[in-house]
């Protein structure tokens, strides 16, 4: 799965500069011509991602990489994921950046898989998605990690689609119908409009006024059921996608599954991934 390599390479170069402004003083005693080989190992179980980024990083540093695993693969403690061969100084220069990014991305991938597995075991046709809550500068890596974990990436940026929130509604003094109507005037036909709602009345208003997606924000499972039931009663359920979001955890996600929203989104998988996956690099 390749995202924009030009963008990824540009970010990796900037990360290298952040970690090495002038010279790696720890490696000054190592001769420039020194060549060596090394391996990257998994230090815990999980699902790996960031291998492609690691390879691009070491391509920049002119270090040869032989991948033993692919992004998205399940890995186990002690497994060799990649073999490196090249300048000793170059490998040391890229080591921490490569491992940090792999650890972060793999934690996201593994956490996403855990949510997705619960949904798949239920047999419900529901997608698990992340949100736009990512660490600045790392969004492309976080979103890719979610996708590798079989999750949906949701919006990459503000220009992907319209998402009307309570902050937008405030400027229309709570008149949701007018907000949707006016927003449609300024929106390309290529863009979907999603509306965040917090009560049942606004669910119906959003559906009746042409919202493409309705986000049921911070609603209890009981309120989600009520919202979906009333859309069915008014023959509106098939006209909109339903996204459930807000304080979704591994402990409570099962409670939402019987009502079959189209999407369940959570910021946990990118902001606070709970499945730590560790790696190490060792010279041969």
C-alpha positions in Angstrom: 0.0 0.0 0.0 1.8 3.1 -1.2 0.8 6.6 -0.3 2.4 9.7 -1.9 6.1 8.7 -1.8 7.2 12.3 -2.6 5.3 13.6 0.5 6.6 10.7 2.7 10.2 11.2 1.6 9.9 15.0 2.2 8.6 14.4 5.8 11.3 11.8 6.5 14.1 14.1 5.4 12.7 16.8 7.7 12.5 14.3 10.6 16.2 13.4 10.0 17.1 17.1 10.2 15.2 17.4 13.5 17.2 14.5 14.9 20.5 15.5 13.5 21.0 19.3 13.0 24.7 19.2 12.2 26.5 15.9 13.1 26.0 12.8 15.1 28.6 13.4 17.8 28.0 9.9 19.2 29.3 8.3 16.0 32.4 10.5 15.3 34.7 7.7 16.4 33.3 5.4 13.7 35.3 5.6 10.4 33.3 7.0 7.4 34.1 3.9 5.4 32.9 1.4 8.0 30.2 -0.9 6.6 28.0 -3.3 8.6 24.8 -5.3 8.5 22.0 -5.3 11.0 18.5 -6.7 11.6 15.3 -5.2 12.9 13.4 -7.4 15.3 9.9 -7.4 16.8 10.1 -7.2 20.6 6.4 -7.9 21.1 3.4 -9.3 19.3 1.1 -7.3 17.1 0.6 -6.1 13.5 3.4 -4.2 11.9 3.2 -1.0 9.8 5.8 1.5 8.9 8.1 -0.9 7.0 7.7 1.0 3.7 8.6 4.2 5.5 11.6 2.5 7.1 12.7 1.4 3.6 12.3 4.9 2.1 14.2 6.3 5.0 17.2 4.0 4.5 17.0 4.5 0.7 17.6 8.2 1.5 20.6 7.1 3.6 21.8 4.7 0.9 21.4 1.7 3.1 20.2 -1.6 1.5 17.0 -3.1 3.0 15.8 -6.6 2.6 12.2 -6.8 4.0 11.2 -10.1 5.6 7.7 -9.0 6.4 5.1 -6.7 4.8 3.1 -3.9 6.2 -0.1 -5.2 7.9 1.4 -8.6 8.7 1.0 -10.1 12.1 4.4 -10.4 13.9 5.6 -12.1 17.0 8.3 -11.3 19.5 11.7 -12.2 18.2 10.9 -12.3 14.5 13.2 -10.6 12.0 11.4 -8.0 10.0 14.2 -6.6 7.9 17.9 -7.0 7.1 20.1 -3.9 6.6 23.4 -3.5 4.9 25.4 -0.3 4.5 27.3 2.5 6.2 27.5 2.0 9.9 27.1 5.7 10.5 24.1 5.8 8.2 22.3 2.9 9.9 22.9 4.6 13.3 21.6 7.9 11.9 18.3 6.3 10.8 17.8 3.8 13.6 15.8 5.8 16.1 13.6 7.5 13.5 12.8 4.2 11.8 11.9 2.4 15.1 9.9 5.4 16.5 7.8 5.6 13.4 7.3 1.9 13.2 6.3 1.7 16.8 3.7 4.5 16.5 2.2 3.2 13.2 2.1 -0.4 14.4 0.4 0.6 17.7 -2.3 2.3 15.6 -2.6 -0.7 13.2 -2.9 -3.2 16.0 -5.4 -1.1 18.0 -7.5 -0.7 14.8 -7.5 -4.4 14.3 -8.7 -5.0 17.8 -11.8 -2.9 17.2 -12.3 -4.4 13.8 -12.1 -7.9 15.1 -14.9 -7.3 17.5 -17.1 -6.0 14.7 -16.3 -8.8 12.4 -17.0 -11.4 15.1 -20.5 -9.9 15.4 -21.2 -10.4 11.7 -22.4 -6.8 11.4 -21.6 -4.8 8.2 -20.1 -1.9 10.1 -16.9 0.0 9.4 -14.5 1.1 12.1 -13.0 4.5 11.4 -10.5 7.0 12.8 -11.0 10.7 13.0 -9.0 13.9 12.1 -7.6 13.8 15.6 -4.0 13.0 14.7 -0.6 14.3 15.9 0.4 17.3 13.7 2.8 16.3 11.0 2.1 12.6 11.3 -1.4 12.4 9.7 -0.3 10.6 6.6 1.4 7.9 8.7 -1.5 7.6 11.1 -4.1 7.3 8.4 -2.1 4.7 6.5 -1.7 2.7 9.7 -5.4 2.7 10.3 -6.0 1.5 6.7 -3.4 -1.3 7.3 -5.4 -2.3 10.3 -8.5 -2.7 8.1 -10.1 0.5 9.3 -11.5 3.5 7.4 -9.4 6.6 7.2 -12.4 9.1 7.4 -11.4 12.6 6.4 -7.7 13.3 5.6 -8.2 17.1 5.7 -10.8 19.9 5.8 -11.2 19.9 2.0 -12.3 16.2 1.8 -15.9 16.8 2.7 -18.2 19.0 4.8 -18.7 18.2 8.4 -21.1 20.6 10.2 -20.6 20.6 14.0 -22.2 22.4 16.9 -19.8 25.3 16.4 -21.2 25.9 12.9 -24.8 25.5 14.1 -24.2 28.2 16.7 -23.9 30.8 14.0 -27.3 29.8 12.7 -28.9 30.0 16.2 -29.7 26.3 16.2 -31.5 26.4 12.8 -30.1 23.2 11.4 -32.2 23.2 8.3 -31.0 26.6 7.2 -27.4 25.7 8.0 -27.6 22.6 5.7 -29.4 24.6 2.9 -26.9 27.4 3.0 -23.9 25.1 3.1 -25.2 23.2 0.1 -25.1 26.5 -1.9 -21.3 26.8 -1.3 -20.5 23.1 -1.7 -19.4 21.3 -4.9 -21.6 18.4 -6.1 -18.5 16.2 -5.6 -18.5 16.7 -1.8 -20.7 14.9 0.8 -22.2 16.8 3.7 -22.1 15.2 7.1 -24.0 16.7 10.1 -23.1 16.1 13.7 -26.2 15.9 15.9 -26.8 15.5 19.6 -30.6 15.0 19.8 -33.3 12.9 18.0 -35.1 16.0 16.6 -32.0 17.1 14.7 -31.5 13.6 13.3 -34.8 13.9 11.5 -34.1 17.5 10.4 -30.7 16.5 9.0 -32.2 13.6 7.0 -35.1 15.6 5.7 -32.9 18.4 4.5 -30.4 16.5 2.5 -27.5 15.5 4.8 -25.6 12.6 3.3 -24.1 11.4 6.6 -25.5 11.9 10.1 -23.1 11.6 13.0 -24.7 10.6 16.3 -22.4 12.3 18.6 -21.9 11.1 22.2 -25.2 9.3 22.2 -25.9 6.3 24.4 -26.7 3.0 22.7 -30.4 3.5 23.7 -30.5 6.9 21.9 -28.7 5.5 18.8 -31.4 2.8 18.7 -34.1 5.5 19.0 -32.6 7.6 16.3 -32.2 4.8 13.8 -35.8 3.5 14.6 -37.4 6.9 13.9 -35.5 7.2 10.6 -36.8 3.8 9.6 -40.4 4.8 10.6 -40.1 7.9 8.4 -38.6 5.9 5.5 -35.4 8.0 5.8 -32.9 5.4 7.0 -31.8 4.3 3.5 -31.2 7.9 2.4 -28.4 8.6 4.9 -25.3 7.0 6.3 -25.2 6.8 10.1 -21.9 7.3 12.0 -21.7 6.8 15.7 -18.9 8.6 17.4 -17.8 9.9 20.8 -16.3 8.0 23.7 -16.3 4.7 21.9 -14.1 2.1 23.6 -13.4 -1.6 23.4 -15.7 -2.0 26.5 -18.8 -0.3 25.0 -18.6 -0.8 21.2 -20.5 -4.1 21.4 -23.5 -2.2 22.8 -23.8 -0.2 19.6 -23.5 -3.1 17.1 -27.1 -4.5 17.3 -28.5 -1.2 15.8 -26.2 -1.4 12.8 -24.9 2.1 12.2 -22.9 2.2 9.0 -19.7 3.5 10.7 -18.4 3.7 14.2 -15.5 6.2 14.6 -13.1 6.8 17.4 -10.1 9.0 18.0 -8.6 6.5 20.4 -6.8 4.6 17.7 -4.8 7.6 16.5 -4.6 9.7 19.7 -4.1 7.0 22.3 -3.4 3.7 20.6 -3.5 1.1 23.4 -1.7 -1.8 21.8 2.0 -1.1 22.2 4.2 -2.8 19.6 8.0 -2.6 20.1 11.0 -3.1 17.8 14.8 -3.1 18.1 17.7 -2.9 15.7 20.8 -5.0 16.4 24.1 -5.2 14.5 25.2 -8.6 13.3 
